[in-house]
Amino acid sequence: MVNETQHTCSTSSSSRSDGGSSSGSESSKDNSRCSTPVLDADRHERLREKMRRRQDAGDKWFSLEFFPPRTANAAVNLISRFDRMGAGGPLFIDVTWHPAGDPGSDKETSSMIIANTAVNYCGLETILHMTCCNQTKDDITGHLQKAKRLGLKNIMALRGDPAGEEWEEEADGFNYAVDLVKHIRNEFDDYFDICVAGYPKGHPEAESYEADLRHLKEKVFAGADFIITQLFFRPETFLKFMKDCQAIGITCPIIPGIFPIQGYHSLRQLVKLSKLEVPQEIKDVIEPIKDNDAAIRNYGVELAVSMCQELLDSGMVHGLHFYTLNREVATTEVLKRLGIWKEDPRRPLPWAVSAHPKRRVEDVRPIFWASRPKSYIYRTQEWDDFPNGRWGNSSSPAFGELKDYYLFYLKSKSPREELLKMWGEELTGEESVFEVFTCYITGEPNRNGYKVTCMPWNDDPLATETNLLKDQLEKVNRRGILTINSQPNINGKPSTDPIVGWGPSGGYVFQKAYLEFFTSSEIVTALLKVLKKYELRVNYHIVNVKGQNITNAPDLQPNAVTWGIFPGREIIQPTVVDPVSFLYWKDEAFALWIEQWAKLYEEESPSRMIIQYIHDNYYLVNLVDNDFPLENCLWQVVEDTFELLN
Amino acid sequence: MVNETQHTCSTSSSSRSDGGSSSGSESSKDNSRCSTPVLDADRHERLREKMRRRQDAGDKWFSLEFFPPRTANAAVNLISRFDRMGAGGPLFIDVTWHPAGDPGSDKETSSMIIANTAVNYCGLETILHMTCCNQTKDDITGHLQKAKRLGLKNIMALRGDPAGEEWEEEADGFNYAVDLVKHIRNEFDDYFDICVAGYPKGHPEAESYEADLRHLKEKVFAGADFIITQLFFRPETFLKFMKDCQAIGITCPIIPGIFPIQGYHSLRQLVKLSKLEVPQEIKDVIEPIKDNDAAIRNYGVELAVSMCQELLDSGMVHGLHFYTLNREVATTEVLKRLGIWKEDPRRPLPWAVSAHPKRRVEDVRPIFWASRPKSYIYRTQEWDDFPNGRWGNSSSPAFGELKDYYLFYLKSKSPREELLKMWGEELTGEESVFEVFTCYITGEPNRNGYKVTCMPWNDDPLATETNLLKDQLEKVNRRGILTINSQPNINGKPSTDPIVGWGPSGGYVFQKAYLEFFTSSEIVTALLKVLKKYELRVNYHIVNVKGQNITNAPDLQPNAVTWGIFPGREIIQPTVVDPVSFLYWKDEAFALWIEQWAKLYEEESPSRMIIQYIHDNYYLVNLVDNDFPLENCLWQVVEDTFELLN
């Protein structure tokens, strides 16, 4: 009855202080409240609690299954797919376990590392599959410990396919998924949420459908929290299965596995693997169009939509699990047509949060990594505590060094040839570099006709918010103020503002104007003269690659540059300009010139020397206009600087 | 050379990250910065550092000496004098040590407890005098340990007057102040700042002026940080003394002790005690007017002003120490005429900070104790950590119980008879109570012609800020919404605003509108209906004496109701409405009805029963309007409530 008890526990925690509740004097002085504002209730809940809450609220949801890629390049692509499909609001994703692919290793293509990336770097609630047959207890415990260490919180417990035809049960071994469920509960108590597989037509190897249901019940009673089913082709298959489960006392959530047919070949392969039979009515449609991929996909989408709709309409189904086969189009279309793909423009915080449990309270970050959140997460992965409420309260920020520029989740999405087209096959001087920056800002093609869609400091096109500053940014980049980060000032816009809003509704968000750029020492000299006039209003940090540091910031204190005021909450200040972290960031910012740009060219080539020159001689500058209610003065500062130079 | 070394250390810490400084890459990643925004640099400095900083900045300063009072009532008065004279900005005050008055005890008239009150409850930098002769080493160590525990950081080390005429040195005893200085440094290392006494005319018992200078040098070289002199009558006496000190190598600050003549009798007594001679030119003026107190005081003020001016003009004097004799008028006038009495309307935080070193980082408090800061400090005196940055990060708020309503520093300044005149000799019903509240708000005399200048929840007249709400407050109090705390909403006023500003200049302050009141259950019922319309906008907590608690606050989270944004700093949010603390506050708020008001009347008397009825049946309500940029809706909420009742 482990399962039942767990559900009771998990729901009780969310109803402690509802409006209108009354409690006695003693108990109401309860201090066990959250220490951080819950901007996003999801962040504090376990997967099974989220599921329960969505069901209680009548919200329909979906989840997405992926398998680990075969190559490092495919891994890069899969991670961008996580980011894109994550935008539609899956309740979770899951990553399958491929015993042949060294699934628990540190390879960039392993199940473990892909799931780790999804949780930590893409911020997705993630279930890692794990199979148990043909593995020692120690292996399995080792995998689970590693998963826990990496911040994974959910396991899909499977038997897996026995190796060899003549499989025999081992006396003390892991012969069935239920053994793995029991093992997880024994060794890790209630740490993991556990999912198990259900077979709407019965497991192909089971003695009977009924016997298989009994096995499923065993898995649930051994401690599984919910069930995801094998794919099926008719809604009534699932609905019958669900009723049969309930009839024998399975009360946990059962999530139908949906397989949108995406092609003739993939269907045949999957059917062979899963030992399922394709119904005649589907075969009848598919066979005649088997060479027309588009037609099959269209049919698959239609079929999936109508099946999903029927399931949802039954009132018994609250969530749908999609076997994506690592593809985007068909699943996304089904979800959009069902109306459960929800690109929520609201953000709990201005930056994307990580889903690692130890980062749950994190709500302050330095602004410098705004365009490189994965690198920030990487460099802070060893921290035990994360800043919460105030940056200055954090343990000293010991940033890890960024050496692994080529880790797949930190790597540029574009290959070398594309980068050369964007950033110039051959540079003729600092001006060619100014031009690259300018094209990135304007979105206009460069002189060779290529659009510059990314920069070493920013792997994506300009943010919508930065677009607000586009004209001014263009002007200054043309003249050698090479901007890499900026934000406009905001004086109390609603937290639901589509461009600058974040956090719960009913609040107000604020920003101080920020501008960060590389520039020559000549410009810095003029800038410093100009800044004297703005002494109290503008804070600046100016540093070169050697660490020469010029600042007017008092006492190394951080400056909050984004904050929000919400009903019934303490103030949240999610981004700060932190003088200490800036010196760690400058190492990374300067290194990117070399690692991402200079190294595109031959050693000793003029292009490489130009970048090297900039790296060695330019300064990295950041400016904050503290007077957020007034018009941003930073453009005037730059204007004055250019005037002084003329 | 202990002394020299100390000064070097103390000044170096303040110059770490000046604007324009440059440093190497490694050292500049220094993490040893403040974890809290320094709103008030003073809060983090030792007295000797403050002195040094003021001297470097060319700021003239003053300090005030008091002696412990003889009676508990005099203690109450002295504490209000600390509050009033503290407003003029003394660098420190000092409290003399009266060996006959049990100076180290817990009596409310002891030197120790008066100094404790000045530091902790009045927020004043304080020096405790301590004499050593005729005391055992253990006694002295015990006193010093107690002083340290209470948050005292500065000791004036004195010999004191030997008991009996025939005093003989004790071999291992404390025969001179220098022995005490050495003892403090031996036992407490550098914890205390030590002050010693200087005698511009030489100590009356010294063999010679020169011998006395040598003794002074010994005291300084044993570890004293600065010198305060005995009183003198001619500026040249001090200036010569100072030059002589410097000539023999005394380099620490020497502060002249100023005694404004306040009366014939007190002058004669002091002169007798200090064995000083009054110069003939002064005697000549005083003798003829010896029975005219006002004339003598006027002369004393003139004399002090001209002497102080001459000292300041010499360029050798940066601070002046005043022997106040626990009187206010003469010293205040001298200070005002010198232009060094500076009532600074700026506040580092909206509430008065305590000077205990362990409260140095404290920058968040619940709003409930806004008018009872001393009670808040009392109830949190056992805390080891104080909220900093965010209330929710604080250790669980275990508030001490408030039983000691009659501790002199928590007690009402007004005696029982006066309170009866203000609050009614005889109450005739709840309406008489409404009237008292209304008179307190309006400032109009009550029906017996007395002004109500304090209430059980507020010992002072209405705050300037509350005056902004006066008309509305009057209206609602008349009808039984008995307000005890409120603030208007503020949407970004300059931090230098004379009424609502606080914190360093160049910032902006904000507030959410707040209203707290007692009211009947009938009104509460209507109010709750009305509040449904304002559900997302207004947060409420409604509680009765039994702890029945009705709220719509999410997850027991605190709501920030005052915050400030400053150049180069993190956000400060000094006041919150904290649901958990509110339940501790309500115990105190309800108890004050009985302890301060009901107990003025005979037991079983109708007046007492009326207050008891209110105590037993009314609710304490607090309301926050979260929409600070819009017009405060709380008056509309109350208006709607009254309408519903009609």
Interface residues (C-beta under 8 A of the other chain):
Chain A: R16 S17 G19 G20 S21 S22 S23 G24 S25 E26 S28 K29 D30 N31 R33 C34 S35 T36 P37 V38 N388 G389 R390 W391 G392 N393 S396 P397 N491 G492 G506 Y508 F510 L536 R537 N539 K546 G547 Q548 N549 I550 T551 N552 A553 P554 D555 L556 Q557 P558 N559 A560 W563 I565 F566 P567 G568 R569 E570 I571 Q573 V576 P579 V580 L583 Y584 V624 N626 D627 F628 P629
Chain B: R16 S17 G19 G20 S21 S22 S23 G24 S25 E26 S28 K29 D30 N31 R33 C34 S35 T36 P37 V38 N388 G389 R390 W391 G392 N393 S396 P397 N491 G492 G506 Y508 F510 L536 R537 N539 K546 G547 Q548 N549 I550 T551 N552 A553 P554 D555 L556 Q557 P558 N559 A560 W563 I565 F566 P567 G568 R569 E570 I571 Q573 V576 P579 V580 L583 Y584 V624 N626 D627 F628 P629
